Every structure is written in structure tokens, then in C-alpha cells.
Amino acid sequence: MKRIICLLLLLNACTPALEEAGDEAVFSLDVGEALGGDNTAGYLRAEEPRVFSFPQDHGLHPGYRNEWWYLTGNLQNENGRRFGYQLTFFSTAIAPGSTSSSGWQSPRIWMAHAALSDITSGQHIALERFSRENPGLAGARLSPFRVWLENWSLSSNNDNAFPWQIELNDDSFSLDLQVSAAKEPVLQGIDGLSQKSPDPGNASYYYSLTRLNTSGSIRLNGESYDVSGLSWLDREWSTSVLADNQSGWDWFSLQFNDGQELMYYQLRDTQGNAHPSSAGNLTDLDAQQQYIQPEDISLQELSNWEAPNGVEYTTRWRMQYQEHDLIIAALLEDQFMNLSVPYWEGAVEVLDADTQELLGRGYLEMVRSP
């Protein structure tokens, strides 16, 4: 039987090139191929704004190379024990014109990442799984809504309506959570078209559920914790996003105690500098948005943490935007995702830069070229 070997995986998209090597099917993934604009013939591309429709857009969008459902959250139990979690489902098409087939010959590949940060104990656990799409192992459907890879899933028990259920079972930890949207979907970028570089088509269709009330249980080290808090869901689909002179990014999703949210991604060029296509949004109490351009915001790196692979990640930032002067600090320095392609992703707190008052919590993701 052929074995699928993932040699290289990219965080926010992974487009495998299938090679036959003896009796093995080898999926060799390259960063430039995964997010670049070279291998796009036959695929749909995000080239102009579209009309979003819900709940339909919670489901899969065949014809694009890459799509993901990206959940992060900050939770705590009644005694104040705090956790951060991530659960992400990535779907990639290995050939253009692919459809969401439920049969064994589906040309879609699925990957899932999961992580749990136990802030009290300082423990961080990162997991990953892979599967070709097939009836029992991995896929996405609408009515009822469900995205899954083996026994990790995001689903609705009531057609597509909230609450949605997060279920993750692994020997390392388990999640059994319910999430309900406190706001309508937020369209990121310009009307949901998030342009990542100047080249036409190097963009994604991107929306977020920026405030998901969350409750349920976490099982870790033989103990079960009843928890509650807030989660965030990012949804993107695309065929290419990055240009040749781009190499990584810093992504912030911040939920403020006053009911507002801020998302900002700082794209980096190949020298590590901020790229002019960086962008974000501030979402107010009514899910109305203010588009953020690079000239509107200032980011300063205050302190770094060195991962075992020698790459440094910034775990304390200063962000200035309008009247906001913020410190964004990692709750654990080591929230390193030591997976097929390493990156840093973890829970943060947001402080007033002058008073150190706690203003909110969120998540930070950093991708660096080695």
C-alpha cells in the first residue's frame, strides 16, 4: 500500500506536488509553490470582490487550491486556570478543476494542526494529522455543517446553526467545546478580498467570526477542566497569495474587553522587513470595520525568544494605532509549533502600554524563513 509522506508543510497553505517514487506517493511541498503565483493554471483565483453568502460560505469552495478553517481561543476554568487552544483544518487540491468528491479518488488532501497551551503549568503541546479526502477520514460538508479529519471536527448539530461543536480526541489532550457567534461574520480586506501582494490574483477571500462565546471541557494529563471564554474563527480560500519577495508574516487577532476586535497581519519581505501589502481591520461593537493600512499602525519588537531551530520569534510587541498604545505579550514564550514546518503560534494578553492595565486577550502567529 502506498504511504503518503509529507516532507514539507507550510502553515497557512500547503499545496503538494505529487511524485511517484517506487511504491510510495511522496508529497513534496515548497513554500514558494504553496503560496506563490507560479503554478495556478486551471485554478480559480481571488481577483475581485465577490458576494458572500452565509451559511453557504462556511463550506468548501472547490476550484481553489487552498482553504482553511482556523480556530484559536483563550479559555479558563472557575479557579482561573487559563488555556489557549488552536485547531485548524487545511484543504488543498493537488490538481486544478477538482471537486469536493466524497469518494476515494478525491484529489483533495487534508491536514489538521492542533495545540494546547496550559498557561498555569507552562506546558505547550502541538499536534498534526494528514489524510487524503475520503468517506471516513477527512472532508467538509454543508447541511449539516461539518469539517473533520478522523476524530477531530468542527460541526453543527442543527443543520448550519450555532452552536457549533469542536471535538478533538488525542492521547496528548482532548477538547469538547461549543462556540456561538456573538457577531455577524466580518469581511476582511476590502469587502472580503484580502490582497496579499500587488500581483493580480495574489489574494484570498477572507472572513472572520471575531467573537465566539465558548464553553465546554478540556482533558489534559488525566484531568478534566470545565472552561469558558472566547474563540476566533478565520476562514480563507485562495490559489496564490505571496509574491517572490515575500517570506513570512506576523498575524494578530486581538479581542478587547470593551467588545471590539483587531486583526492585523504584517507581511515580511525576504529581508525580514514589513511589506507594504500588510493590512488589517478594527471591528467595533456592531461588527462595523475600519480598514487598517501599514501607515496607520506602528509595530515595535520588544523582546524575542529563540526556538530550538535557532529562529527568533518576537514574544513582546508594542502596537500603536489611533489612540491605542498597546503591549502584546505572549502568555508563554514557548508556544512553538515544532511540526513539519515550524512556526510560533500562541495565546497573548493585551496591555495598556502606560498603565499595564489588561485590555484584552488574543492570539499571535509568526512565520519566519529559516
Buried (B, 14 or more C-beta within 10 A) or exposed (E): EEEBEBEBBBBBBBBBEEEEEEEEBBBBBBBBBBBBBEBBEEBBBBEEBEEBEEBEBBBBBBBBBBBBBBBBBBBBBEEEBBBBBBBBBBBBBBEBEBEBBEEEEBBBBBBBBBBBBBBEEEBBBBBBBBBBBBEEBBBBBBEEBBBBBBEBBBBBEEEBEBBBBBBBEBEBBBBBBBBBBBBEBBBBBEEBBBBBBEBEBBBBBBBBBBBBBBBBBBBBEEEEBEBBBBBBBBBBBBBBBBBEEBBBBBBBBBBBEEBBBBBBBBBBBEEEEBBEBBBBBBBEEEBEBBEBEBEBBEBEEEEEBEBEEEBBBBBBBBBBBEEBBBBBBBBBBBBBBBBBBBBBBBBBBBBEBEEEEEBBBBBBBBBBEE
